[in-house]
Amino acid sequence: MESSHLNLTQQLVHALGKKIMQGSYKVGDSLPSEADLCIEFNISRTATREAVKMLTAKGLISSRPRQGIRVAESKHWNLFDADVLNWILVGKPDLYLLRHFLQLRLAIETKAAYLAAQYAQESDLKAIESALVRMKDATNGKDDTHEADIAYHQSVLTASNNPFFIQLINFITTALKVNIRFTNRMIAVTQEEYEAHVEIYEYIKNKDPEAASKAALITQKATLALVDVQIHEYENKSPLT
């Protein structure tokens, strides 16, 4: 197994989690037995059993007597788990998963902007301003355009000052990275998109929750519409083309 700071149980969890997300083990497939996993990964039965328990807790597998270890349906996966989100990024996310991400972002980020306009502190506003400076620099090639965009969305979530929204930062970050994978854009933030982000910030700064939410909704709907078009084209693509 890969060398890392993780203990043997954690290494097995990550190895199997990645294999599931990469499609080596598909939904309904049987995984090797605990005894076989011990041999394959050269670790103890105790460490293997603990790894199976951890993956079961994350919803990725089910383990029952006489049925063995099987990959669970994706609806049971804990998609807010930090490990699962990381495995998604190294796996094979598709346009449908991206749409699912964006549909939830539509709900999360519009409400986060609304709450930020109500509860943002001065330090929160400075963090959003700093992210906007990075985004502006990115449009001129002076900063990493993708990282700048991610920093902006993270700062708005933090500005909501709602601990539940703040804990969704990993989810939003993964959603943005999956989006980057499918857009294949060298520049993640155009001038028009930058100005739209500035507009959201101004509404937050001026404590106008309704306007901030509406502006965030417009940007999220625009992104979702682009993905819907891609899916439509994919579903209607001739098998001969």
Number of C-alpha atoms within 10 A of each C-alpha: 12 10 8 9 8 12 11 20 19 17 19 24 22 21 15 21 22 22 16 23 22 17 11 13 17 17 16 13 14 17 20 13 14 19 13 13 17 18 12 11 14 12 16 15 15 11 19 24 15 15 21 21 16 16 22 20 13 19 20 25 27 21 18 8 6 6 9 13 20 21 21 20 14 13 9 13 18 17 17 16 14 16 16 21 20 18 20 21 17 13 17 14 17 13 16 13 15 21 20 13 19 23 15 14 22 19 14 18 23 24 22 26 32 27 26 30 28 19 17 21 15 10 10 20 21 14 19 25 18 16 22 21 16 21 32 22 15 23 19 13 12 11 15 16 22 18 17 23 23 20 18 22 21 21 21 29 29 26 29 25 18 14 10 11 19 18 13 18 20 17 20 25 18 20 24 20 17 21 23 15 14 14 13 9 12 11 16 21 19 15 14 9 15 18 15 16 21 18 16 26 24 17 21 28 21 13 18 18 23 18 19 26 23 17 20 25 20 14 17 19 15 11 15 20 14 13 20 16 11 15 16 11 11 11 10 9 10 8 6 4 4
